[in-house]
Amino acid sequence: MPEIFSMILHIDQFMGAWVAQYGAWIYLVLFLIIFSETGLVVLPFLPGDSLLFIAGAFGASGLIDSGLLTALLILAAVAGNTVNYIVGRYIGPRVFSSNFRFLDRHALIKTHEFYERHGGKTIVLSRFLPLVRTFAPFVAGVGSMNFLRFQLFNIAGAVLWVGGLILLGHFFGNVPIIKEHLNTIVLIGVCAAVVPVALGALWKLFKRKKADA
């Protein structure tokens, strides 16, 4: 875990080492990281946002082909969400027919209703929220969100997230003041995304316990 935290805070240094070590294989390495973060529920802590931004900065320096990287990572993000959705879709029907004590069937029904109304916005916006983007497609699958509708917003979200952050990194990643304070910026970005989600979850837990009391 300390190594992962170090990678998140010093992703620029790790990226430089990867480019030097792996050469053209860096595209596969980055593809697998983005795919794993979005496709594997057990790996929500991978540094997707900062990785995309730094990749854009390396692209501006000519060390990486930004166009090729953007296309590959959009594909990775779409594929990851699709796998996540399929896993959730597979588990969903079993929840209705089996006795899963850790899952609330009523909540599952509510999830399905919510995604039918607001699922598209959730899939797109969750791309920009660490942790949430890993679980959103899984919940969409569990809630049986229509697959074609899911893919429409899945692709749109991937294009905005990957393309937007790589573009920002391309133009601003090599600005001296940003490079000097990159660790602080990454940490603030992670906290800004995670803290509101954590506070929201704690508030819901507090309200539930208060209602049960």
NORZIZI-V382918 format. One record per run of one state. SS is the DSSP state (h for helix, s for strand, l for the rest). FROM is the first residue (numbers start at 1). TO is the last residue. If there is no record, write none. Layout:
ss={SS:SS}
from={FROM:FROM}
to={TO:TO}
This chain:
ss={l:h:l:h:l:h:l:h:l:h:l:h:l:h:l:h:l:h:l}
from={1:2:10:11:40:48:61:66:98:105:127:132:143:147:173:176:181:182:213}
to={1:9:10:39:47:60:65:97:104:126:131:142:146:172:175:180:181:212:213}
